Amino acid sequence: MMQSLRRLSVLLICAAGVALSACGAIRPSQPANEPVTVTFLVSGGPAEQAAYAAVVDQFNAMQPDVRVEMSGAPRIADFITRLTTDFAAGAPPDVFMLNYRRMAQFYNRGAIELLDPYLKESAHLVESDFYPEAMDAFRNAAGELICMPQNVSSQVVYYNQELFDRAGLPYPSPGWTWEEFRQTALALTLPDENDDGYPDQYGLGLEPVLIRTAAFIWQNGGDLVDDPINPTRLTLSDPPAREAIQFVLDLARVDGVVPNYSAEAVASHPDRFLAANIAMYVDSRVFTPTMRETVTFRWDVAPLPRGKQVANVLHSDAYCVASASNVKQAAWSFVEFALGEEGQAIAAKLGRTVPSMRKVAESEAFLDPTQPPASAQVWLDNMEQNMRTVPKLENWNAIERTAAIELEQAYLGFQTLDELLASIEATAAEGFIPIR
């Protein structure tokens, strides 16, 4: 019955001519006596795309009846634009990678095929083999699985061991506090001796975006919204959240340990870290392939500092299948391979993935002692603690975009915290659109 209702809603959506059409009538049929072609769209830089390409190559070598053709967009903004345009044209990719933060805007318009029934009937994948935190991030309001999660990343502190050694500082350790984090960043920030107006070295790279600030808010006992499932308002103005945001802002505005927006215009936080101009940098596992390919200095990862409690934010992307695809079974066969032990091991060995399958995450495919970072166990330890997700809302992206603009302005000192919060809350003033 649910599938029938969804198909009916898809037809109504198509008739209405909305931008994200789920109609598949224009999709050409597969030529006879040729392998079924499955199109696959991803986002990410060269190192990240290489990990997906390796999975595709292995699948194609093993499956003569199905051929996956992968294409990629380097920036997430380009990826979303392309995906939206492809849906509007009625010719989306059969399979695409999507973060749970961006899923509602596509799923609520009937553009994504529910994978729940496919998983239940699968002879190769078993739901209990995957981390529940990742699976739950991709469920609809009824608890059905929309897409299959590929990774269970979280935020960590990448750090340059050579800069720590040069400063005579101990490496970060589990349980370090906000104040220890701050003092370490201060000790690693070097004065401006070349008179270019910027410190010769920054202690920390922490981009002023909401996804980076969320963990600090939760660690301080605050929250992003009043109810994560059915939110009615943002709670960024509540005292615990305000205090956490102020701490993050002060790292740039008061302590000067983080490049502000004008310094960012010269070189980005990740580029500065790669060039050894930043000693610590906060990011998810996505940065690891680039680190392995680019740097020659010694480096490792450490957990986020803890506040009043331990908390982190889930970073998870999933394989989604377009409801407009006319090769759904072939698409699912690729998803099954990519998320099976062999497929997940391939992506893990190339550094991109904290595997969503627990068995692979706990194996040498991920915890490879011969490959940096040596402390990859940090990501698995994060899963055992307070791992949280941002709300699954259609308009969450708009809120994040506004927050990024306003936080940048606050980093520069161009506006107060009250002005920042007022601008973000105005974006959500018309109400929230939760995932259906």
DAZI-V131364 format. One record per residue. N is the residue number from 1. RES is the residue in one small letter. PHI is phi in whole degrees, -180 to 180 (none if undefined). PSI is psi in whole degrees, -180 to 180 (* if undefined). BURIAL is 1 if it has 16 or more other ideal C-beta (glycine too) atoms within 10 Angstrom, else 0. Layout:
# DAZI-V131364
N;RES;PHI;PSI;BURIAL  N;RES;PHI;PSI;BURIAL
This chain:
# DAZI-V131364
1;m;none;-45;0  2;m;-61;-43;0  3;q;-64;-39;0  4;s;-63;-43;0  5;l;-65;-39;0  6;r;-66;-41;1  7;r;-65;-38;0  8;l;-63;-43;0  9;s;-65;-35;0  10;v;-63;-43;1  11;l;-63;-41;0  12;l;-65;-40;0  13;i;-62;-45;1  14;c;-62;-42;1  15;a;-64;-34;0  16;a;-75;-18;0  17;g;74;35;0  18;v;-69;164;0  19;a;-62;-38;0  20;l;-99;79;1  21;s;-75;137;1  22;a;-98;5;1  23;c;-67;141;1  24;g;-120;11;1  25;a;-63;-28;0  26;i;-82;-12;0  27;r;-65;127;1  28;p;-70;149;0  29;s;-77;159;0  30;q;-74;132;0  31;p;-59;145;0  32;a;-67;150;0  33;n;62;23;0  34;e;-126;155;0  35;p;-58;145;0  36;v;-69;129;1  37;t;-96;128;0  38;v;-116;120;1  39;t;-88;143;1  40;f;-139;122;1  41;l;-114;132;1  42;v;-132;169;1  43;s;-126;160;1  44;g;134;166;1  45;g;-75;-179;1  46;p;-57;-44;0  47;a;-65;-39;1  48;e;-69;-45;1  49;q;-65;-30;1  50;a;-63;-35;1  51;a;-66;-44;1  52;y;-66;-40;1  53;a;-62;-36;1  54;a;-65;-38;1  55;v;-66;-44;1  56;v;-61;-46;1  57;d;-61;-42;0  58;q;-67;-41;0  59;f;-62;-46;1  60;n;-63;-34;1  61;a;-70;-26;0  62;m;-97;-18;0  63;q;-122;88;1  64;p;-67;-19;0  65;d;-89;-9;0  66;v;-133;135;1  67;r;-126;122;1  68;v;-94;129;1  69;e;-112;114;0  70;m;-98;141;1  71;s;-136;159;0  72;g;-143;157;1  73;a;-121;130;1  74;p;-67;-34;0  75;r;-113;146;0  76;i;-63;-35;0  77;a;-63;-41;0  78;d;-66;-39;0  79;f;-62;-48;1  80;i;-64;-40;1  81;t;-62;-45;0  82;r;-66;-43;1  83;l;-63;-45;1  84;t;-62;-43;1  85;t;-64;-42;0  86;d;-64;-40;1  87;f;-65;-42;1  88;a;-63;-32;0  89;a;-83;-4;0  90;g;77;16;0  91;a;-136;62;1  92;p;-75;165;1  93;p;-63;150;1  94;d;-66;-40;1  95;v;-129;142;1  96;f;-151;152;1  97;m;-90;133;1  98;l;-144;135;1  99;n;-78;146;1  100;y;-60;-25;1  101;r;-67;-22;1  102;r;-113;10;1  103;m;-79;-39;1  104;a;-59;-39;1  105;q;-64;-27;1  106;f;-91;-44;1  107;y;-65;-42;1  108;n;-64;-17;1  109;r;-100;12;1  110;g;75;19;1  111;a;-86;-16;1  112;i;-114;133;1  113;e;-74;132;1  114;l;-66;127;1  115;l;-96;-2;1  116;d;-55;-50;1  117;p;-67;-32;0  118;y;-64;-44;1  119;l;-65;-42;1  120;k;-62;-30;0  121;e;-97;-1;0  122;s;-70;140;1  123;a;-94;-3;0  124;h;-117;-28;0  125;l;-118;139;1  126;v;-125;128;0  127;e;-56;-39;0  128;s;-68;-12;0  129;d;-79;-11;0  130;f;-107;153;1  131;y;-61;126;1  132;p;-64;-29;0  133;e;-60;-39;1  134;a;-73;-43;1  135;m;-61;-44;1  136;d;-66;-27;0  137;a;-67;-19;1  138;f;-113;27;1  139;r;-98;152;1  140;n;-86;-175;1  141;a;-63;-26;0  142;a;-87;0;0  143;g;87;8;0  144;e;-86;145;0  145;l;-77;125;1  146;i;-89;-53;1  147;c;-128;162;1  148;m;-100;116;1  149;p;-66;138;1  150;q;-96;-30;1  151;n;-145;164;1  152;v;-132;55;1  153;s;-76;169;1  154;s;-155;176;1  155;q;-85;138;1  156;v;-134;172;1  157;v;-105;108;1  158;y;-75;138;1  159;y;-142;147;1  160;n;-86;107;1  161;q;-65;-32;0  162;e;-69;-37;0  163;l;-70;-35;1  164;f;-63;-45;1  165;d;-62;-41;0  166;r;-64;-34;0  167;a;-87;-4;0  168;g;69;31;0  169;l;-105;145;0  170;p;-70;152;0  171;y;-69;151;0  172;p;-59;145;1  173;s;-129;158;0  174;p;-55;140;0  175;g;91;-1;0  176;w;-66;152;1  177;t;-98;170;0  178;w;-56;-43;1  179;e;-68;-37;0  180;e;-66;-39;0  181;f;-59;-48;1  182;r;-64;-47;1  183;q;-64;-37;1  184;t;-64;-43;1  185;a;-63;-39;1  186;l;-63;-43;0  187;a;-68;-25;0  188;l;-95;0;1  189;t;-93;121;1  190;l;-102;144;1  191;p;-65;164;0  192;d;-81;95;0  193;e;-98;-12;0  194;n;-100;7;0  195;d;58;38;0  196;d;-100;4;0  197;g;91;-1;0  198;y;-129;152;1  199;p;-55;146;1  200;d;-69;-23;0  201;q;-152;136;1  202;y;-98;147;1  203;g;-79;-26;1  204;l;-149;142;1  205;g;-113;113;1  206;l;-142;100;1  207;e;-69;140;1  208;p;-79;74;1  209;v;-132;157;0  210;l;-67;-34;1  211;i;-67;-27;1  212;r;-81;-30;1  213;t;-84;-24;1  214;a;-55;-46;1  215;a;-61;-38;1  216;f;-66;-37;1  217;i;-63;-48;1  218;w;-64;-39;1  219;q;-63;-26;1  220;n;-92;8;1  221;g;86;8;1  222;g;-96;-175;1  223;d;-149;166;1  224;l;-84;-37;1  225;v;-137;167;1  226;d;-73;-29;0  227;d;-145;112;0  228;p;-60;-28;0  229;i;-87;-49;0  230;n;-127;72;0  231;p;-71;147;1  232;t;-118;-18;0  233;r;-159;156;0  234;l;-74;149;1  235;t;-120;28;1  236;l;-69;-20;1  237;s;-86;-10;1  238;d;-64;146;0  239;p;-50;-46;0  240;p;-63;-39;1  241;a;-70;-44;1  242;r;-57;-44;1  243;e;-63;-41;1  244;a;-67;-43;1  245;i;-64;-40;1  246;q;-62;-39;0  247;f;-60;-45;1  248;v;-65;-44;1  249;l;-62;-40;1  250;d;-67;-24;0  251;l;-60;-34;1  252;a;-92;-46;1  253;r;-79;-37;0  254;v;-101;-51;0  255;d;-83;-26;0  256;g;67;25;1  257;v;-91;-10;1  258;v;-116;136;1  259;p;-58;130;1  260;n;-82;-174;1  261;y;-65;-37;1  262;s;-68;-36;0  263;a;-69;-35;1  264;e;-63;-32;1  265;a;-66;-27;0  266;v;-78;-45;0  267;a;-158;138;1  268;s;-71;164;0  269;h;-58;-51;1  270;p;-63;-38;1  271;d;-64;-38;0  272;r;-66;-39;1  273;f;-66;-43;1  274;l;-62;-30;1  275;a;-91;8;0  276;a;64;30;0  277;n;-99;-8;1  278;i;-127;136;1  279;a;-87;-32;1  280;m;-133;146;1  281;y;-145;130;1  282;v;-94;124;1  283;d;-162;179;1  284;s;-98;-170;1  285;r;-64;-20;1  286;v;-58;-24;1  287;f;-82;-16;1  288;t;-62;-47;1  289;p;-58;-40;1  290;t;-64;-41;1  291;m;-61;-46;1  292;r;-63;-36;0  293;e;-82;-26;0  294;t;-104;-46;0  295;v;-92;156;1  296;t;-113;-12;0  297;f;-78;162;0  298;r;-77;137;0  299;w;-150;163;1  300;d;-156;-177;1  301;v;-125;154;1  302;a;-137;159;1  303;p;-68;159;1  304;l;-58;151;1  305;p;-66;156;1  306;r;-104;147;1  307;g;-101;-130;1  308;k;-68;-22;0  309;q;-150;167;0  310;v;-88;134;1  311;a;-158;151;1  312;n;-147;168;1  313;v;-112;132;1  314;l;-72;130;1  315;h;-112;113;1  316;s;-145;131;1  317;d;-112;155;1  318;a;-138;155;1  319;y;-80;121;1  320;c;-116;150;1  321;v;-116;132;1  322;a;-72;136;1  323;s;-65;-21;1  324;a;-81;-9;1  325;s;-64;140;1  326;n;-104;14;0  327;v;-131;46;1  328;k;-60;-41;1  329;q;-66;-40;0  330;a;-66;-40;1  331;a;-61;-43;1  332;w;-65;-35;1  333;s;-63;-35;1  334;f;-69;-43;1  335;v;-60;-43;1  336;e;-58;-44;1  337;f;-67;-48;1  338;a;-60;-32;1  339;l;-102;4;1  340;g;-80;178;1  341;e;-59;-44;1  342;e;-67;-48;0  343;g;-63;-44;1  344;q;-68;-35;1  345;a;-65;-38;1  346;i;-62;-49;1  347;a;-65;-37;1  348;a;-66;-41;1  349;k;-64;-29;1  350;l;-85;2;1  351;g;93;-14;1  352;r;-70;-34;1  353;t;-117;137;1  354;v;-94;101;1  355;p;-57;139;1  356;s;-75;-19;1  357;m;-85;118;1  358;r;-57;-42;1  359;k;-59;-41;0  360;v;-74;-37;1  361;a;-61;-33;1  362;e;-92;8;0  363;s;-102;175;1  364;e;-69;-16;0  365;a;-58;-36;1  366;f;-101;-48;1  367;l;-88;54;1  368;d;-78;112;0  369;p;-68;-13;0  370;t;-90;-6;0  371;q;-120;137;0  372;p;-73;153;1  373;p;-83;146;1  374;a;-66;-27;1  375;s;-101;40;1  376;a;-61;-21;1  377;q;-58;-21;0  378;v;-54;-41;1  379;w;-64;-38;1  380;l;-72;-36;1  381;d;-63;-37;0  382;n;-60;-34;1  383;m;-67;-23;1  384;e;-88;0;0  385;q;-113;-152;0  386;n;-86;79;0  387;m;-88;127;1  388;r;-129;162;1  389;t;-119;153;1  390;v;-78;162;1  391;p;-62;142;1  392;k;-91;91;1  393;l;-128;148;1  394;e;-60;-40;1  395;n;-97;15;1  396;w;-67;-35;1  397;n;-61;-40;0  398;a;-64;-39;0  399;i;-65;-44;1  400;e;-64;-40;1  401;r;-64;-45;0  402;t;-63;-43;1  403;a;-61;-40;1  404;a;-63;-43;1  405;i;-63;-46;1  406;e;-71;-38;1  407;l;-66;-36;1  408;e;-62;-44;1  409;q;-64;-37;1  410;a;-70;-37;1  411;y;-58;-37;1  412;l;-79;-11;0  413;g;81;17;0  414;f;-83;-12;0  415;q;-151;162;0  416;t;-86;170;0  417;l;-63;-39;0  418;d;-62;-42;0  419;e;-66;-40;0  420;l;-59;-50;1  421;l;-66;-38;1  422;a;-63;-40;0  423;s;-67;-42;1  424;i;-66;-43;1  425;e;-67;-29;1  426;a;-65;-32;0  427;t;-64;-32;1  428;a;-96;5;1  429;a;-64;-26;0  430;e;-81;-2;0  431;g;106;169;0  432;f;-106;154;1  433;i;-122;92;0  434;p;-70;163;1  435;i;-66;143;1  436;r;-87;*;0
